[in-house]
């Protein structure tokens, strides 16, 4: 199977360590898969308040500094004041930080960052699996944020170079929401974080309410393929999104990202097939839906016979950031168009 550079980059964020380990943002395929750690959490907080730092958040609870937070690797960070210079080496984290209104504080992003528009003016510090350490150091960051795209080995390497890197490993939408709230606390953007996470929770509720009345017999069987020959089972938020949207993931009895068994997919006979709109075969220039339709025996699958194949926006459903609930809505609309008004 031939992959273009975009597919290889995407694969390198999420596949299990025993197979191809892939990054959600798109990186080299040598990265170990993210570990199943808990989201970063607040551990302790001082009673001393910095009035100059607290002036940023427009309303709501103010952050008290010094603030000590434990990240997903178990490392304790003490923020003496509101971070003034921030580097992000993960597109998902970048989106979250921009959503909190931290445009002026963000001084560097990865080469794969493409959203929002403001990232275009930021310094690029290389890839998410192997950033340019010298470039990061030169930006003099108060903190560097990264997510599941970066291995613990990379985090240790950067810390050894004196880089204050804060890592998260979200595995569910609730984890994503909790991390955004945590970023809001670290940066004294708690009011902004509440606006973002309230909207995300509203989107989740709108989806779950719409599918709540479905009986087990009415729930559609769903197959998802985001790079040729790969699907996902339990333990990843893309599986959770299918479940929240009222579908039944036909790979739900497996764990993590793995290569598919084509005969097993045919036997499962999914009602709906979801696929990446951006994935293509570099040699044949076939899109992923064309590849799927052309597989031997797959014309017997209900989803293909009924033309129930739906391309998804890669960034919305593969990045554990503030737009992941937009991806959930997109998935729900694809599975049950009659339950949702566009």
N, C-alpha and C positions, 0 to 999 in steps of 0.2 A: 504494500500500500504506500503510495506517495503522499506526502503532506507538504503543503506550502508553509512558508515561515510563520504565518499567522497561526496555523493549526499547531505547529510545534511549540510555539510560544504559549498558546493557551493550554496545551496538554501539560506543559511543565509545571503547572500550578496545582493540579488536583489529583493526579493518579497515585495510587498507593505505592509505598516505598518498595514493595517487593516487585513491582512492575515498573512502568514508566511513571516517574514522579513529575507532576506538572504544576506550573504556576497559573493561578487564575488570571493574572494580568497578561501573560504571554512572555515566556522566558525560555532559557535553554533546558533541554530535557534531562538534566543531570541532577535536579533538585529533589531531595527526599520529600515524601509526602508530609503534609502537616500532621503534627501529633495531636492526639485528642486531649488537649489541655483545657483547663477551665478558662473562661474569659478573665481579663485583667480586672482587679478589684481594688477598692480603696482599703488600706490597712489601718492607718492611723492618721490623725489630723491634729495639728497644734491649735491652741486657742488664740494665737497671735494673729491679728488681722492687718493686712497691708491696704490702706485706703486708696493708694494710688493704683494698685493692681485691681482693686475691686470696682473701679470706676467704669470699666469697660462694659460689663454686662448691663443691658438696658433696664432689666426688671427681674424680679424673682430672687431666688437664693443666690448669695454671693459666696465665692470661694474664699476660704480662710487659708492663708499661707503662714508658715511652711505646711506643705501637704505631702504626706507619704502615701504612695500607691504601689501595690505589688502588680507587676505585669504577668502575662501568661507563662513566662518562664520561671516565675517565682522570685524575680529580682525586685528588690525594694528601691523605688525612686523617691527622693525627697525633692520636691519643687519648692525652692525658697521664695519664688515669686512667679507671677504669670509669665510663661515662656514668650519671649519676644522674637526669637528666630527659630523657625520650625522647618525641618526637612521631612519629606515623606518619600519613602521608597516603595510605596504600594498605591496603585491607582484607587483602590477602594478607600484607603485611609485619606488620600488626597481629596476625594469627593466629599468625605465626611467633614474634613477640616474646612473646606470651602463653604460647605453648607452651614457651618457655624459662623461664617463671616470673618474668617481668619486670612483673607487674601493678603493683607499687608504683612502678616507675620510669616507666611510661607515663603521661604527663600530658595527652596530647591525641591524638585520632583523627579520621578524616574522618567526614563525615555519613553515609556509606554503610556504615560498619562495623556489623556485626550479630552478630559471633561473636568470642570466646565471650561468655558472660553478663557478664563483667566490663567490657566496653566500654560498657555502659549508664551507668556512673558516671563516664566520662571526658569531659573537655571536648571539644566539637566545633569543628573549625577550618575547616569548609566542605568544598567538593568536592575531588576529587582532581585535577581539571584546572585548577581555579582556587581554591585555598584562600585563606582570609582571612589575608593577610600580617600584619596588625596582631595578629590573634588568636594566630598562631604566635609572633610576637616576644614577646608578653605572657607566654607560657608559659615563656620563658627556657630553651629546650631546649639540652642539650649536643650533641644530634644529632637530625636529622630523617631518618627513613627513608622512601624511596619506591621504587616498582618501575616496571614497564612502563606503568603508568597515567599517568605524568607525562612530558611531553615534555622534551627537553633545553633548549628555550627557557624553560620554566617553571623548570627547575632553575637556569639562569643568572639569571633574574629574582630568585629567592629568595636565591641567593648574593649578588647585588648588594645585597639588603636586609640582608645580614649574617646570614642563616640558614644554619647548617651542615647542608646537605642531602646525604645519601648515597643514591645511586641504583643500582639493580640492573636488569638486563634479561634475566631467565631465558627461554630458548627451549626448554629440555628439562627433563625431570624431574631429571636429574643436576644441571642448573644450579640448580634449586630446592633440592635437597639441599645443594649446595655453598654456596649463600647462607645457608641456615640454620646450617651449620657456621661460616660467617664471622661471622654475628650472634652466635653463641655465643662466638667468640673476642673480638670487639669488647667484649662485655658481661661477659666472664669467666663465661660460662655454658656452658663447653665440655662438662661432664658431662651437663648437661640437653640440649644440642644432640645429643650422641651418642645419647641415649635416643630422641629424636625421629627422627633420621635412620636409626638402626638399624631402627626400626619401619617407616619408609617403605621401606627397602631390602628388608625381609622381605616387605612387601606386593607389591612389584614382582616379587620372586623367586617368590612363590606363584602369581602370574598367569602369568609366563613359563614356569614349570615345567609348569603345567597345560595350556598350549597348545603346548608344545614338540614334541609328537609329530604335530601336524597336518601333513598333506601340503599342497602348494600347491593341489591340487584340493579339499581339504576346507576351506580357508580361506574364510570367508564374505565376500561383498562388502557393505560398509557405507557408508551415506550418513548424514551428520550435518548437522542444520540447527538453529542456535541462536537465530536471529532470522529472521522470515519472509523467505525469498528469499536467504539467505546461507549459504554453506558454507565449508569450510576445506581447504587443501591443505598441501603440504610447508612446513617452516620454522616451524610452530607446534606447541606441545606437545600440542594436542588431536589432531592427526594422529598424533603419536608414540604417544599413548595407544591409539588404534585399532590401530596396528601391534603394540605390546607385547601387546595383548589378543588377538592372533592374527587380527585382521581385515584386510581390504584396503580401504583408503579409496578409494572410486570417484573422488574428487577428488584422489587422490594424485599425479596428473600435472600438477597446478597448484601455485601457490605462494601462501601466505598466505590471507587472508580475501577473498572475492569474491562477487558476485552470481551466482546459479545460472542455468544454461541448462536450462529445464524439459524440453525434448525430449532433451537429453543425459542427464539423470537417468533418464528413462524407458528410453532405449536401453541405459544401463548396467545396469538391472534389478537393483538391490541386494537382497540377501537380508534385510538388517536396516536399519531406519531409526531413528536416534537423534535425539532432539529435546529442546528445553528445556521443562521442565514449567511454568516460570513465564511463558513468552511467550504473549501473547494479542493479538488484534486489538482495538484500542481502540474501533472503531466497531461491529463485529459481536459483540464479546465471544466470538469463537471462540478456542479454544485452538489451539496450533500443530499438534497432531496432526489436529485437525479441518480446519484449513487445508490441510494436506498431503493428506489423504484426498480433499478436494473438488476438487483440481486436475484439469483436463481431461486424460484419458488416463492418469492415475497409477493408476487402478484395475487397470491391466495389470501393475503392478510386483509382483514376487514377494513383497516384504516386506508390501505392503498386502493382497494376496490371502491370505497366510498369517498375517495379523495380527501381524507381527513389528515393531511400532513400540514403542519404549521411551522413556519420559520420564526425563530425567536431572536431578539436583539441580544447578542452575546454579552455586552456590557451590563445589561439590566439584570440578567439572571446568573451571571458568573462572578460578579463583583459583590462581596459582602459589605456593601456600603449603603448610603441612604436611599439609593434608587432600587434596591433589591425588592422592595414591596411594589414598585412599578412593574418589575418582572413578574411578581406573583399575580398581579392583576392581568398581565398579558397572558400568562399561562392559563388562568381561569377562563378568560374570554375564549381562548383557543379550544379548551376542552368542552365548555358549556356555553356556546354563544347565545343560546336562547335564554339563559339565566341572567345575562348582563346586557345592559344598553350601552352601546358605544358612545 
